[in-house]
Amino acid sequence: MSTATTTTRRVRPGVVVLWVTQVVLAAMFVMASLPKLTGDPVMVDLFDAVGAGQWLRYVVGVLELAGAIGLLVPRLCGLAALGLTMLLVGASLTNIVALGASPAIPVGYLLVAAVIAWFRRDSILTATRRLARR
């Protein structure tokens, strides 16, 4: 006779929605980073218009890709969302100040990343405490 017990985990819809949102945002950032990293002429021209040099295109592309990967890692997803939020603040300001363009798209992504960071705030605090102990 077997006395093994089976435990079932209850799936909470809010957790599922949060993870789906993170996966979708990660996919968006992968798609945004690849043209920057591969030297797409549109991105080269855009970063020329910003006037900071092409090194910034690579930095932004790497940060976007790292943030996208971080959104998919449970221990890093909160910090990744927070980092992407900060990156998007810069993108929004760049659109307004340097390009004279509408900041609607980066602000939209910023809001999604900020909501993820808010709901993952416990993981952010845990990660920062863990880093502070080192």
Phi, psi and chi 1 to 4 in degrees:
 res  aa     phi    psi   chi1   chi2   chi3   chi4
   1 MET       -  137.8  -74.5  178.5  106.5      -
   2 SER   -99.6  135.0  175.1      -      -      -
   3 THR  -113.0   19.9   59.4      -      -      -
   4 ALA   -66.7  138.9      -      -      -      -
   5 THR  -106.4  148.4   57.1      -      -      -
   6 THR  -110.5  127.1  -52.8      -      -      -
   7 THR  -104.1  136.2   38.6      -      -      -
   8 THR  -112.2  137.8   57.7      -      -      -
   9 ARG   -95.2  132.6  -73.9 -179.8   64.2 -178.3
  10 ARG   -83.9  124.7 -160.3  171.9  122.3 -161.4
  11 VAL   -86.2  122.7  177.3      -      -      -
  12 ARG   -92.9  129.4  -63.8 -167.0  -42.2 -117.4
  13 PRO   -57.1  -35.9  -21.9   30.2      -      -
  14 GLY   -62.3  -38.1      -      -      -      -
  15 VAL   -67.3  -40.4  173.1      -      -      -
  16 VAL   -64.0  -45.0  172.4      -      -      -
  17 VAL   -61.6  -41.0  168.2      -      -      -
  18 LEU   -62.7  -45.7 -172.7   56.8      -      -
  19 TRP   -66.4  -39.7  -85.4  107.7      -      -
  20 VAL   -63.0  -42.0  167.8      -      -      -
  21 THR   -61.6  -42.1  -55.2      -      -      -
  22 GLN   -63.5  -41.7  -73.5  174.1 -139.4      -
  23 VAL   -65.0  -43.3  168.9      -      -      -
  24 VAL   -64.5  -44.4  170.0      -      -      -
  25 LEU   -64.5  -39.2 -170.4   62.6      -      -
  26 ALA   -60.6  -43.8      -      -      -      -
  27 ALA   -61.8  -40.5      -      -      -      -
  28 MET   -62.7  -40.1  -60.5  -60.2  -79.2      -
  29 PHE   -73.8  -31.5  -87.5  103.7      -      -
  30 VAL   -63.2  -45.8  167.2      -      -      -
  31 MET   -64.9  -31.5  -70.1 -171.3  -58.7      -
  32 ALA   -76.2  -32.3      -      -      -      -
  33 SER   -78.7  -34.4   70.3      -      -      -
  34 LEU   -59.9  -44.2  -68.0  178.8      -      -
  35 PRO   -63.4  -32.4  -20.2   29.4      -      -
  36 LYS   -68.3  -42.0  -68.4  174.6 -175.9   81.5
  37 LEU   -78.0  -24.9  -64.6  173.8      -      -
  38 THR   -94.6   -1.9   59.0      -      -      -
  39 GLY    78.5   33.3      -      -      -      -
  40 ASP   -53.6  132.2 -176.3  -82.4      -      -
  41 PRO   -55.5  -34.1  -24.4   32.0      -      -
  42 VAL   -63.3  -42.1  172.5      -      -      -
  43 MET   -70.5  -38.2  -72.6  -65.3  119.2      -
  44 VAL   -60.3  -46.0  171.0      -      -      -
  45 ASP   -64.4  -40.5  -68.1  -16.0      -      -
  46 LEU   -61.9  -45.7  179.5   72.0      -      -
  47 PHE   -74.1  -24.0  -80.1   82.5      -      -
  48 ASP   -65.2  -40.5  -86.1  -18.5      -      -
  49 ALA   -66.1  -31.5      -      -      -      -
  50 VAL   -67.2  -36.4  169.5      -      -      -
  51 GLY    88.5    9.8      -      -      -      -
  52 ALA   -95.4   -7.9      -      -      -      -
  53 GLY    99.5  163.1      -      -      -      -
  54 GLN   -74.1  -18.0  -66.8  -57.9  -51.8      -
  55 TRP   -59.3  -35.0   64.5  -89.6      -      -
  56 LEU   -65.4  -34.7 -177.4   61.3      -      -
  57 ARG   -60.0  -43.8  174.8  173.6   55.0   88.0
  58 TYR   -67.5  -42.3  -70.9  109.7      -      -
  59 VAL   -61.6  -47.7  169.1      -      -      -
  60 VAL   -62.8  -42.2  170.2      -      -      -
  61 GLY   -61.3  -43.5      -      -      -      -
  62 VAL   -66.5  -42.9  167.1      -      -      -
  63 LEU   -63.5  -40.1  -69.8  173.4      -      -
  64 GLU   -64.4  -43.9  -72.0  175.5  -17.4      -
  65 LEU   -66.4  -42.3 -172.3   57.7      -      -
  66 ALA   -63.8  -40.5      -      -      -      -
  67 GLY   -64.1  -39.7      -      -      -      -
  68 ALA   -63.3  -43.6      -      -      -      -
  69 ILE   -65.8  -43.3  -67.2  166.9      -      -
  70 GLY   -61.1  -33.0      -      -      -      -
  71 LEU   -62.8  -22.3  -77.1  172.6      -      -
  72 LEU   -95.4   -4.7  -55.8  176.0      -      -
  73 VAL  -103.5  117.2  177.9      -      -      -
  74 PRO   -51.3  -42.0  -28.9   36.1      -      -
  75 ARG   -71.7  -21.6  -79.3 -172.9  156.9 -172.3
  76 LEU  -108.7   -9.2  -60.4  176.5      -      -
  77 CYS   -60.6  -36.5   60.3      -      -      -
  78 GLY   -67.7  -47.0      -      -      -      -
  79 LEU   -64.4  -37.9  -72.4  174.3      -      -
  80 ALA   -63.3  -44.0      -      -      -      -
  81 ALA   -63.2  -39.8      -      -      -      -
  82 LEU   -65.1  -43.7 -174.7   60.5      -      -
  83 GLY   -63.1  -42.1      -      -      -      -
  84 LEU   -65.9  -34.2  -71.6  171.1      -      -
  85 THR   -60.3  -45.4  -60.3      -      -      -
  86 MET   -65.4  -40.4  -69.4 -174.3  -86.5      -
  87 LEU   -61.3  -39.7 -177.0   69.0      -      -
  88 LEU   -73.4  -26.3  -72.4  161.3      -      -
  89 VAL   -61.8  -45.8  166.9      -      -      -
  90 GLY   -62.3  -41.1      -      -      -      -
  91 ALA   -65.1  -39.9      -      -      -      -
  92 SER   -64.4  -45.6  -59.9      -      -      -
  93 LEU   -64.4  -38.4  -69.1  173.1      -      -
  94 THR   -63.4  -42.2  -60.1      -      -      -
  95 ASN   -59.0  -42.0  -86.2   15.6      -      -
  96 ILE   -74.2  -52.0  -65.0  166.9      -      -
  97 VAL   -81.4  -51.9  175.0      -      -      -
  98 ALA   -87.5  -34.3      -      -      -      -
  99 LEU  -103.7  -17.6  -60.3  174.1      -      -
 100 GLY    63.2   29.2      -      -      -      -
 101 ALA  -106.6  167.3      -      -      -      -
 102 SER   -70.3  134.8  169.0      -      -      -
 103 PRO   -89.2   13.8   33.8  -36.2      -      -
 104 ALA   -57.8  -46.1      -      -      -      -
 105 ILE   -67.7  -52.0  -68.2  173.0      -      -
 106 PRO   -62.8  -33.0    9.2  -16.7      -      -
 107 VAL   -67.0  -39.0  166.5      -      -      -
 108 GLY   -60.7  -47.6      -      -      -      -
 109 TYR   -64.6  -38.1  -72.0  139.2      -      -
 110 LEU   -57.8  -45.4 -175.9  151.8      -      -
 111 LEU   -62.8  -40.9  -67.9  173.9      -      -
 112 VAL   -65.0  -46.5  174.4      -      -      -
 113 ALA   -63.5  -38.3      -      -      -      -
 114 ALA   -67.0  -37.7      -      -      -      -
 115 VAL   -65.1  -42.0  166.1      -      -      -
 116 ILE   -61.9  -46.6  -68.0  169.9      -      -
 117 ALA   -59.3  -39.2      -      -      -      -
 118 TRP   -63.4  -47.3  173.8 -102.2      -      -
 119 PHE   -72.6  -18.7  -77.9  107.2      -      -
 120 ARG  -102.5   17.8  -62.6  -66.4 -174.2 -170.7
 121 ARG   -59.4  -32.1   63.9 -170.3  179.0  -84.4
 122 ASP   -64.0  -39.5  -70.8  -21.9      -      -
 123 SER   -70.2  -31.1   72.9      -      -      -
 124 ILE   -66.4  -46.0  -65.1  169.7      -      -
 125 LEU   -63.6  -41.5  -68.6  172.5      -      -
 126 THR   -61.6  -44.6  -59.0      -      -      -
 127 ALA   -65.9  -41.0      -      -      -      -
 128 THR   -69.4  -35.4   52.0      -      -      -
 129 ARG   -65.6  -40.2  -75.6 -173.9 -164.9  119.5
 130 ARG   -63.6  -40.6 -169.0  174.5   22.2 -123.8
 131 LEU   -69.0  -36.5  -71.9  173.3      -      -
 132 ALA   -66.3  -29.4      -      -      -      -
 133 ARG   -72.7  -18.9  -80.3 -171.3 -122.5  135.6
 134 ARG   -82.0      -  -69.1 -178.9 -177.0 -164.8
